[in-house]
Amino acid sequence: MKIIIHGGFFSESGTNQETKIAKQEALSAIVSQSYAYLNTHTALETVVYAVSLLEDNPLFNAGLGSQIQSDGQLRLSASLMDGKSLKFSGVINIQNIKNPIQVSEKLLAYDDRVLSGEGALNFATEQGFGFFNPIIPQRQQEYEQKLAQSSRLGTVGCVALDVDGNLAAATSTGGKGFEIPCRVSDSATVAGNFANDHAGISCTGVGEDIVSAALAAKIVTRVTDGFTLKHACDKSFEELKTVDGFAGVIGITASGEVYHTDSHAYMVWAAFDGSLQVFN
Ligand code: ASP
């Protein structure tokens, strides 16, 4: 059993020591709690559990505390991939929902598995998800002060390997912040979140760079074709460098290799496989 999570890039929500410690503590607590959950649940159930906890924590740019788009509206995207069934599901730019990853989980059982905007909200409402406004005062203030000119990235994600050897990946985001309304993030695409029976990957960073590189799907394909996870990630990040791409990834393979890397300083992460490791 293995689990790794990320909370996007550190630049999100300020870069002071206090924020760093708060993120280390939050990621350590969530990864430990999720590892305990993995003891009695599948990888698929566990990645939804872990990402829900991350969405509920306003320190991260997903669910509660997400960034606001340039029209003042908050739109969330999330996706889930089951490495066992090879099914991918997700929601793109959904509004007024607390946990978009849980809507993605519901969609996994349907023929139409990726929904956007109003359609996603209608589906969630039919499924019994209540109205929830995830805008917190800090993000509203940032929006009003138009502070988003600087790059502020802080998506969340989780990859887990369960006791039966199954892998799953989940990713959730509030987007880049101040983007053109309805811009599509990588997080609800196979570039930002992908898993099969060889590996699972969750990405963070500039969605356009991640999509151009088909990053998560490419790394998983390389592992499927025989690369180690480290080699697959390092080669993909070398290629990303040639276009000055901005990204971070976490991953696990079926053989239990756990790896994370980033193109810029730095992605925050935590992993648990019997002992806790956290970014420093
Ligand atoms: N990848 C996300 C996006 O471009 C942002 C992030 O990772 O923080 O929407």
Boltz pocket constraint, residues with backbone or C-beta under 6 A from the ligand:
constraints:
  - pocket:
      binder: B
      contacts: [[A, 8], [A, 9], [A, 61], [A, 152], [A, 153], [A, 154], [A, 155], [A, 173], [A, 174], [A, 175], [A, 176], [A, 184], [A, 185], [A, 186], [A, 187], [A, 203], [A, 204], [A, 205], [A, 206], [A, 207], [A, 208]]
      max_distance: 6.0
